[in-house]
Amino acid sequence: WKDSSGKLISSSQNLTNVTFGSYEIIVTDNNGCSTSKIFNISNFITKNEELKVLNIKLFPNPTNGLLNIEYDKDLGSVDFLIYNENGKFIKNLPLNNNNQIDLSECFSGIYFIKIINKDSIQWEKIIVLR
């Protein structure tokens, strides 16, 4: 494991005591062949934190563009942030007057929607099919 500066921080298969930021894992097999992957840590909870459930439902999934949202209005302000399958932030999606999110600009693929209010965070995996 390397941190964002390229400094080796662990040679174990498990990375512990991480903070927010980017980390690269490099895996080498017995033949000396290597591959690497970069992970971005943007949010996590510890064992001691209590996760409040938002109970937000998104449908249909898979979707061809319009995603319906069902949630308790008592949650207050809710933000919907979309990430691609590599974890790259795409954009903040506004909820329209019909309680829908418009994903028509997204290509076919897997996306993750981070749903945030003042107390909690919920992640949902969405598939866009064209």
Secondary structure, DSSP 4 states (H G I P E B T S, - for coil): -EETTS-B---SSS--S--SEEEEEEEE-TTS-EEEEEEEE-----TTSPPPP---EEESSSBSSEEEEE--GGG-S-EEEEEETTS-EEEEEPP-TTSEEE-TTSPSEEEEEEEE-SS-EEEEEEEE--
